[in-house]
Amino acid sequence: MLLKDQRQHLRYISIFKHFPHKPFKKTNKYELLRGAARLKGLSKLAMLRLDWIIYYHTKASLNTSLTCRYFGISPKTFYKWFNRFDEIDLSSLEDQSRAPNHARQREYTNVQYLRIIELRRQYIRYGKMKLLELYTNKYPEDNSITSWKIQCIIEISGIYYHPKRQAKINRKRVLSQKRKKITELKKKKIKGFLLCLDTIVLYWNGKKRYIITAIDRYTKVAYARMYNSHSSYNAEDFLYRLYFVLDGRIENIQTDNGSEFKGLFDNRCKKLKISHYYSRIKTPKDNAVVERFNRTVQEEFVKMGNMTDDTELFNKRLSEWLIHYNFQRPHQTLDYMPPINFTCKYHKVLPMYPSST
């Protein structure tokens, strides 16, 4: 049993079957033709082409030039769709595939495909001509390879350079590198065994300043210095100064995963034969000693009227405060002794150590 829409569509076809080449009269045939197109679900372009033909038969009175001027099309375009138009099959007004009937087939072998893919991944920024030169040098026995085949393989495989994707891959590679976690280090109560480093970010008059801090986990001897940026270059400079102040007595260093403690800083640690350990991500308790020192620096020095965006002046004031911190300030964890006094009492040091500090 036919549905209502199907029966109506057959009725439209039976009406137009008897008027294949006669011009349309001013009857309801125009609406019937449009109704059949809507039932069939023609696209907007197909409906527009149907309007061309209806206008040609009704208002233009079979005048092609008038129809083309009205719709702004060329006679060639009009005759193309007019000759293709079929009253029984309105889908003849739809766009047809423009793909060639006989497409060119691939002419490379599976071995060539695998070789080109390997070269492409290794040299992602090379073009087909450079890859062709590399291929011929590496596989001189294969004389059938061409630049066109290489281009086809690249297009099919889709191996192209994407800056954002490559940056994401590079970040994953960096993070995947084995880093020494501070949990792997067995703590020892020895002077200079573990130095904890961190960075304080300060905002002053619309400017940012960075204070890199360091403290001995056991003796609490501390050092700090302000910089205009938190680059690895400045962190390397801080490590040089710290190494000189402590007379090279640094075995291990602990930092967070900040960018200032990578690059030049990490390379300098390797050259000085200092083991670099990292805190776990989002775990401030791993570096609690330097976090407490950061609070002391801000409460007892920065907020006491010593803040300025003049880095040189700030560091002079900070050096004076560090002398007081290391030589005079009592520490509860050291039985209310200054760090230098604690170091001299419980550890053998050189006579010039306190003065060089």
C-alpha positions in Angstrom: 0.0 0.0 0.0 1.5 3.4 -1.1 1.9 6.2 1.3 0.1 9.5 0.8 3.3 11.4 -0.3 4.2 8.6 -2.8 0.7 8.7 -4.3 0.8 12.5 -4.7 4.3 12.3 -6.3 3.0 9.7 -8.9 0.1 12.0 -9.6 2.5 14.9 -10.4 4.4 12.6 -12.7 1.3 11.5 -14.6 0.3 15.2 -15.1 3.6 16.3 -16.6 4.0 13.1 -18.7 1.4 14.4 -21.2 3.1 17.8 -21.5 6.8 17.0 -22.3 7.5 19.8 -24.9 4.6 22.2 -24.6 5.0 25.6 -22.9 3.3 25.9 -19.5 0.0 27.6 -19.4 -1.2 29.9 -16.6 -2.6 27.0 -14.5 -1.6 25.3 -11.3 1.1 23.2 -13.1 3.7 25.7 -11.7 2.7 24.9 -8.2 2.5 21.2 -8.9 6.0 21.2 -10.2 7.3 23.1 -7.2 5.4 20.7 -4.9 7.0 17.7 -6.5 10.5 19.3 -6.1 9.8 20.0 -2.4 8.6 16.4 -1.8 11.7 15.1 -3.5 13.9 17.3 -1.2 15.8 19.1 -3.9 18.7 21.4 -2.9 18.6 25.2 -3.1 20.6 25.2 -6.3 18.4 22.6 -7.9 15.3 24.7 -7.0 16.9 27.8 -8.5 17.6 25.9 -11.8 14.0 24.8 -11.7 12.9 28.4 -11.5 15.0 29.1 -14.7 13.1 26.6 -16.6 9.7 27.6 -15.3 10.4 31.2 -16.0 11.5 30.3 -19.5 8.2 28.5 -20.2 5.9 31.0 -18.5 7.0 34.7 -18.2 9.8 34.7 -20.8 7.6 32.9 -23.4 10.5 30.6 -24.6 12.8 33.6 -24.8 16.3 32.4 -23.7 17.9 35.8 -23.7 15.2 37.3 -21.5 15.6 34.4 -19.1 19.4 34.7 -18.9 19.2 38.5 -18.3 16.6 38.1 -15.6 18.6 35.5 -13.6 22.1 36.9 -14.5 23.4 33.7 -16.1 25.0 32.9 -19.4 23.1 31.1 -22.2 25.7 28.3 -22.0 24.7 27.6 -18.4 21.0 27.8 -19.1 21.2 25.3 -22.0 23.3 22.9 -20.0 20.6 22.5 -17.3 17.7 22.9 -19.8 19.0 19.9 -21.8 19.7 17.9 -18.6 16.2 18.6 -17.2 13.9 15.6 -16.9 10.3 16.3 -15.8 9.9 12.8 -14.4 13.2 12.8 -12.6 13.7 16.2 -11.0 17.0 15.1 -9.4 18.5 15.7 -12.8 18.9 19.4 -11.7 21.3 18.4 -8.9 25.0 18.7 -9.2 26.7 15.6 -10.4 30.1 14.3 -9.3 33.0 15.8 -11.3 35.4 13.1 -10.4 37.0 11.4 -13.5 35.6 8.0 -14.4 39.1 6.6 -14.6 41.4 8.0 -11.9 45.1 7.6 -12.0 46.2 4.6 -9.9 49.2 4.5 -7.6 52.4 3.4 -9.2 54.6 2.9 -6.1 55.3 -0.3 -4.3 54.7 -1.1 -0.6 58.5 -1.1 0.0 58.8 2.4 -1.5 55.9 3.6 0.6 57.5 2.4 3.8 60.9 3.9 2.9 59.4 7.3 2.0 57.4 7.3 5.3 60.6 6.6 7.3 62.5 9.5 5.5 59.5 11.9 5.9 59.2 11.3 9.6 62.9 11.7 10.1 63.1 14.9 8.0 59.6 16.4 8.4 60.6 19.8 7.0 62.1 18.5 3.8 60.2 18.8 0.5 59.7 16.1 -2.1 62.9 17.1 -4.1 65.1 16.8 -1.1 63.5 13.6 0.0 64.1 12.3 -3.6 67.8 13.1 -3.3 68.1 11.4 0.1 66.2 8.4 -1.3 68.4 7.9 -4.3 71.5 8.2 -2.2 70.2 5.7 0.4 68.7 3.2 -2.1 70.6 3.5 -5.4 69.3 0.2 -6.6 65.7 1.7 -6.9 65.5 3.7 -10.2 61.7 3.9 -10.4 61.1 6.4 -7.7 60.1 9.9 -8.8 59.2 13.2 -7.0 55.5 12.7 -8.0 55.4 9.3 -6.2 56.9 10.9 -3.1 54.3 13.7 -3.3 51.5 11.1 -3.6 52.8 9.1 -0.6 53.1 12.3 1.5 49.5 13.3 0.6 48.1 9.8 1.4 50.0 9.4 4.7 49.2 13.0 5.8 52.5 13.5 7.5 52.9 17.3 7.5 54.6 19.7 9.9 52.2 21.2 12.4 53.8 23.8 14.7 51.2 23.5 17.5 51.2 19.7 17.3 55.0 19.6 17.2 55.3 21.9 20.2 52.9 19.6 22.1 55.1 16.6 21.2 58.2 18.5 22.3 56.7 19.3 25.7 55.7 15.7 26.2 59.3 14.6 25.3 60.7 17.0 27.8 58.3 15.9 30.5 59.0 12.2 29.7 62.7 12.6 30.5 63.7 11.0 33.7 64.0 13.5 36.5 65.3 12.8 39.9 62.5 13.3 42.4 63.3 14.6 45.9 61.6 11.5 47.3 64.4 9.4 45.9 67.1 11.2 48.0 67.8 9.9 51.5 68.2 13.0 53.7 71.4 13.4 55.7 72.1 15.9 58.5 75.3 17.2 56.8 76.2 20.8 56.0 75.9 21.4 52.3 74.3 18.1 51.6 71.0 19.6 50.3 70.4 23.2 49.2 66.7 24.2 48.6 66.0 26.8 45.9 62.8 28.7 45.0 61.6 31.9 43.4 59.5 34.7 44.9 57.5 36.8 42.4 56.9 40.4 43.5 54.7 43.1 41.9 55.7 46.7 42.4 54.4 49.8 40.6 53.3 47.7 37.6 56.6 45.9 37.4 57.5 42.3 38.2 60.6 41.4 40.2 62.0 38.0 41.0 63.9 37.0 44.2 65.7 33.6 43.9 66.2 32.2 47.4 68.3 29.3 48.7 68.7 27.7 52.1 70.6 24.8 53.5 68.1 22.3 54.6 70.1 21.3 57.7 72.1 24.3 58.9 69.6 27.0 57.6 72.3 29.1 56.1 70.4 31.2 53.5 71.1 33.4 50.5 68.9 35.4 48.1 69.1 37.9 45.3 66.7 39.9 43.1 66.5 39.8 39.3 64.5 41.5 36.6 63.4 38.2 35.0 63.3 34.6 36.0 65.3 33.2 33.1 67.6 30.3 33.4 70.5 32.7 32.7 69.7 34.6 35.9 69.3 31.3 37.8 72.7 30.2 36.5 74.2 33.5 37.8 72.6 32.9 41.2 74.1 29.4 41.3 77.5 30.8 40.6 77.2 33.2 43.5 75.8 30.6 45.8 78.6 28.2 44.9 81.2 30.9 45.7 79.5 31.9 49.0 79.5 28.3 50.2 83.0 27.7 49.0 81.7 24.9 46.6 80.3 22.8 49.4 77.1 21.8 47.6 76.3 18.2 46.9 72.6 18.3 46.0 70.1 20.9 44.9 66.3 20.8 45.2 64.0 23.0 43.1 60.5 23.1 41.7 59.6 22.5 38.1 59.9 26.2 37.1 61.4 27.1 33.8 64.2 29.2 35.4 65.7 26.0 36.9 66.1 24.3 33.5 68.3 25.0 30.5 71.4 26.8 31.5 70.8 26.2 35.2 70.5 22.5 34.8 73.6 22.3 32.5 75.6 24.3 35.1 74.6 21.9 37.8 76.0 19.0 35.7 79.3 20.8 35.0 79.7 21.5 38.7 78.8 17.9 39.5 75.8 18.9 41.6 72.9 16.5 41.6 69.6 18.3 40.7 66.5 17.0 42.4 62.9 18.2 41.6 59.9 18.6 43.9 56.7 16.8 43.0 54.2 18.8 41.1 51.6 20.7 43.3 53.4 19.4 46.4 54.8 22.4 48.3 55.5 20.3 51.4 58.4 18.7 49.4 60.3 22.0 49.7 58.8 23.3 53.0 62.1 24.7 54.3 62.6 27.2 51.5 58.9 28.0 51.5 59.2 29.1 55.1 62.3 31.1 54.3 60.4 32.9 51.5 57.8 33.9 54.0 60.4 35.2 56.4 62.0 37.3 53.6 58.7 38.9 52.7 57.6 39.5 56.3 60.8 40.6 57.9 62.5 42.4 55.0 60.3 43.2 52.0 57.2 44.4 53.9 59.4 46.5 56.3 59.8 49.3 53.8 62.7 47.8 51.8 60.9 47.1 48.6 62.0 49.0 45.5 62.1 48.3 41.7 65.8 49.3 41.7 67.4 45.9 41.6 70.9 47.1 42.6 69.7 49.1 45.6 67.4 46.2 46.7 70.2 43.7 46.6 72.4 46.0 48.7 69.8 46.1 51.4 69.1 42.4 51.0 72.8 41.6 51.5 72.8 43.5 54.8 69.7 41.7 56.0 71.1 38.3 55.0 74.2 39.0 57.2 71.8 39.7 60.1 69.8 36.6 59.2 72.8 34.2 59.1 74.9 35.7 61.9 72.5 37.2 64.5 68.9 36.1 64.0 67.9 33.3 66.5 66.3 30.2 64.9 63.9 28.1 66.8 64.8 24.9 64.9 68.5 25.5 65.8 67.8 25.9 69.5 67.7 29.7 69.0 71.2 29.9 67.5 72.1 31.8 64.3 72.8 29.5 61.4 76.6 30.4 61.3 77.0 29.8 65.1 75.2 26.4 64.7 77.4 25.5 61.8 80.6 26.4 63.6 79.6 24.6 66.8 78.6 21.3 65.3 80.7 21.1 62.2 84.4 21.7 61.4 84.7 24.6 59.0 87.5 26.7 57.7 88.4 29.8 59.7 87.5 32.1 56.8 84.1 30.6 56.2 81.9 33.0 58.2 83.6 36.1 56.8 83.4 34.9 53.2 79.7 34.3 53.7 
